Structure formats: structure tokens, C-alpha cells
Amino acid sequence: MPTYRKSSQGLAIKGRVLRWGVMPPAAGPARTRWCVDHGLESLTDATRNYGIALREIMVHLPGGPSDLPPPYPLHLVHTEELALKVGRRRVTAWFKLHNRLDRLDRDTRRKGGVLLDARWHLAEKMSYASLQSAADAFNWLDDACLDLGSEVLVDVSSFVNRPVTPRPVDELVDAAHATAHAAGELFGGLFGCKMVYEDGRWFDQCIVGLLHLRFGNSAGLRIRFRCTICETDPADCEHELGKSYTIYAARTVDGECTVCQERDCSEHVPGSPYSVIAKANPADPRLREVSLTPRPRDPLTRITSRSIDNKHLLKNLGRIPEQGEVVLDHACMYPCTGFRRMKDTEG
């Protein structure tokens, strides 16, 4: 559920304020365990997808791995001056490779072949998936670190399917941060991280850049709940939450399956019995207000894009681009300059 908010300075932001059907515990060990488990799962996905993207990219590089810009620790915090210097070099190197591959692809097509084929598009898809999963992992694990402290060990064996030494939670946070920068540079350098034109202004939606804004959205809601067994208020029904009951599948007046609450369900046959766990499902939500908070209830309810001031566009492009143009964001190829938390952004 996205929302826009404008400040007195004219800044517009777009962000996720609610994920339907997802509500982490408010506090305590259950919330910490929730964040660790989701963080490790996302970090595993990010690492796997990054490997797949690299494998598919290598197929298209005439010189193999040597064609890629040399690895650089973008996740380490740099001064503004050094980040600018290094970032410009990285952008030049990546765009040189990108343009070279485009020329080779055009030459290959003139000869009746294709260089940047379906596997190249798979590499684009997987590099973006790795970036998104790494950002999610960072948000989950950074939240858990606030409760656990940086030196608490976390068992990651079940997520890598092999016995490994437990790792401090802050190492996992750093791993997610490093993977986000690596995947972001790969995606931005070879496929292009594009700005978006909407409502008369340009928006930056770079996942790497927005990841470093350490605040999110808190939604004020009015929600009614209904029992998954009898569809009435759980406070008034006789079903014990967490206990299994047998019900007969049917469709509500809204077309939802009474077993899984999905409208397009083809698995549960109306009239057939199924075992269902009694839960309090949210229904008829009403969004009342949204506020920025340094620690959102759901760690993934973050800013997803922000408007770009015309002065910034003039400084970096020399002009204001027109609607329909392709405008690339280079932030994902620049080193980290640190995180901005709410106390750093006051005013």
C-alpha cells in the first residue's frame, strides 16, 4: 500500500506503509526471532541470486571475469570527497563495459545472431532480485541487532544447509550491506538504474541509496478482525485461536475461499472438508494516518522513491530532462558515505 507525502520544501516521497497479511510481533523475543529468520532467509536468497546473475553475465563477456571492473569495497564508509572520486571512476568503467557489449550485440544482430539474449535478461532479473533481497535482509537484521546487540551469535546452519560456526549478528548485517552494494553496482552498471517521471517531477528509486535512509513508515489503522472458522468477531466466537477445526469449503459473497481466503483459489473444492487453524484475520482496514519513524513495526515498510530537486538535475545533467527520456541514477556505483537516521535529518 503506497502513499505520497510532501514537505514544506516540496519534497515528495513514496513508500510502503503496509504489507497485507504481514504483521511482525511488536516487541520481545518473538519479534527478534522473526526478524532474524526473515533476515537470514533474505540474505540466503540474495547470495544465491547474485551468483546466478554473475554466472549468466560471464557467458556474455568475451574476456570472462577480467572484463568486469576490479572488485571494490563499496560498502565501506567513505568521505564525501573520496566517494565522489571513486564513484566517478566506477561509473566510467561500468559504462565502458556496458557500451562495449551493446556494440557487440548490434554487430552480432547484423550478422543474424544475438549476443544479449534471454540469458542476459535472466542476469538482469536475478541481479535486481539479489539487490532487493539484500536490502530486505539488511532491514530485518538491522532491526534484530537493535534488540540483540552487535556481538550476539546467530546460528545460520539451517539456512546454508551445512554446519557452520555461529556468526555475530552485526557480521550478518554487514554481509547484507555488502551484498546490497555489490548487487546494486552490478545491476546499475550493466542494466541501468532508471529514474522515474511521475506527476511532473523526477523520482529517484535507487534501492542502494534509499537503503541508507534509516527510517520507515508507521501506519495508523482501524481494523476489524474475523475468525477464520466462523467469520465472526474472534472476541464473540467459541473457537480457540491456534486450534485446528474441520470446515467445509465455500465461497463468500466477495468470492473468497473460506479455507485460504484467496479469490482465485482452485485448490479447495466447495463442499469438501478441510482442516483449518483458527486465526484472527484482519478485515475492512481503514488507514487513518502515516508517520515516519526510526523503527517501523514492519522493517520492510520503507521509503521506495523520493523526488529529485531541479537544482540537483541541473547540477548533474546540465538541464532538466523531458518526460519520456531515459535518465539513469548512478548512486548504486558510488561508495557508501554512511547512514542517515532520523536525528540526522531533522529540519
Beta strands, then each sheet from edge to edge (+ up, - down):
strand 1: 2-6
strand 2: 12-16
strand 3: 153-154
strand 4: 167-168
strand 5: 196-198
strand 6: 201-204
strand 7: 213-214
strand 8: 216-227
strand 9: 244-248
strand 10: 273-277
strand 11: 280-293
strand 12: 303-307
strand 13: 340-341
sheet 1: 1+ 2- 12+ 6- 5+
sheet 2: 3+ 4-
sheet 3: 7+ 13+
sheet 4: 8+ 11-
sheet 5: 9+ 10-
end
